[in-house]
Amino acid sequence: MKYLIVYGLCCLFFVSCKNESSPAPVIPEPGATGMAGQELAKIHCAACHSYVPPEELSKPIWEHDVLPAMGHRLGIFEGKAPPDSIFGSPRNAEILKKANIYPDRPLLARSDWSKIVAYYLQNAPDSLPEPRRTTKINPSLKQFKYREVAFAHRPPMTTMVKIRKNNRGLVFSDGKPNSSVISFLDRHLDVQKNMLALGSPVQFEERKDAVYLTAVGKNIFPNDFLDGSVENLQIPNNSDGQLKTVPILSRLQRPVHVAYGDVSGDGLEDLVVCEYGDQTGKLSLYTKKEGKGYASLVLKNAPGAIRAVVKDLNKDGRNDIVALMAQGDEGLFYFENQGNGSFAEKRLLSFSPLFGSQYFQILDFNGDGLDDVLYVCGDNADKTPILKKYHGIYIFIGDGQMNFEQAYFFHLNGAYHAIPEDFDGDGDIDIASISFFPDYRNSPEESFVYLENKGQFNFEAYSFPESTKGRWIVMDAGDIDGDGDTDLALGSFVYFLAKGDTTGLSKRWLGESPSVILLENMMKP
């Protein structure tokens, strides 16, 4: 649902001024610089995201997928103007044209662009070897019992799953366009009720005073529409009562995550909304006002905000904001709360635009009292759908001064989510993870991996025999049966066939995949 876009080499645009009485001035194309292709690539690449060496992708992918998209961002088209096809639907095109995503004239000399193209095509390999798993995954997952939820929306398009607090069961959503459904199950996984949703739900959040539902809009797939919302979900106590929603925020640009916390320091709970969008988007703070309503502040005007955390990172008594950005300029950003509604932005970590950032969490992983970072990358859609050796789960250890150093990496093709938790009760943090783009041909079991912590950043990897029964895209952890240990719920999304699938799994999923499964923790019988 959150798709990697390899952005173009430059994000600067010309803005021409004109009045009705005089024609617009003719702006000549930039002249050639005389620089070499590598120099030009590094200059223009750095304007939008980290530089990507030619060796990172094969020549066909550069030539047919990535370089044309880069050229469009630089105003390089086959014709004299951007083709309508790059804007999407008329409604989406209106948003992109207003945002000046694609300049109407080249931003560099065409001869310089030709040098960039030649540099990549001359130095890229004809093909890349597929990364092979070196760490064995034990298929016999101990401690967890597989339970399949009988009720399903087939083919499943699960966009959210949540284990509810206080033994109130499980809730999940099916986000098919124009027919989204929220399903409530009790602790025994029996259906309590279903509710039609106006938009595809992606987050179910139970707070002290209310239950909030975040929806991306009627279309779960990449778009720039302002159809998203955050709603107050009113759940009746009796089984016959009707579910009701009250809008809290509307006209959000494809929101994929909301972080809750008192950022303004007035005792009221504010919302940090990751308006992921597609080619446009933003990270926004919605400060709750006395009475009703919210005041909005754009923290970062860029697409790809995928997750945020509200926390007093520098221990000054004010809650700060940390956000993970995907979509080109990938990285972890810290917004230091300076009071009076102002924030200072600092980049904590940078990632290649090929990483496909998906998730992060701030926690003290090694028990030294300092904040560390768990980071997950593996979005492998759109222009570069190949297995990548750097996809997986990372742990960065912090020094207390906003510096983070990599201490651990587990290669997991197409990793999408990871939950750090002491699942086995031995005092250290284990990791449960899922992959939406695993190596189904060679390592299908990596669609779910449980990393049991053995100390000193050594982990044993496990999966379960039924791991290929669905294509897992969402996951949650909680104590569904009230026995004191932490269970796991996984949601499957198989609305379309997996690209390049030669295993036959995709066809089987369409008719047989469950919407949700439960991995019941058996640590406490």
Secondary structure, DSSP 8 states (H G I E B T S, - for coil): --------S----------TTS--------------HHHHHHHHHTTTS----GGGS-HHHIIIIIHHHHHHHTT--SSSS--GGGG-SHHHHHHHHHTT-S-SS-SS-HHHHHHHHHHHHHHS-S--------S-EES---SEEEEE-S---SS-BEEEEEE-STT--EEEEE--TT-EEEEEE-TTS-EEEEEEESS-EEEEEE-SS-EEEEE--S--SS---S-EEEEEEE--SSTTS--EEEEEEEEESSEEEEEEE-SSSSSS-EEEEEE--SSS-EEEEEEE-SSS-EEEEEEE-SS-EEEEEEE-TT-SSS-EEEEEE-SSS-EEEEEEE-STT-EEEEEEEE--TTS-EEEEEEE-SSSSSS-EEEEEE----TT--S--TT-EEEEEEE-SSS-EEEEEEEE-TTEEEEEEE-TTSSSS-EEEEEESS--TTT-GGGGEEEEEEEETTEEEEE--GGGGGS-EEEEEEE-SSSSSS-EEEEEEB-SS--TT--SSHHHHHHHH--SEEEEEE-S--
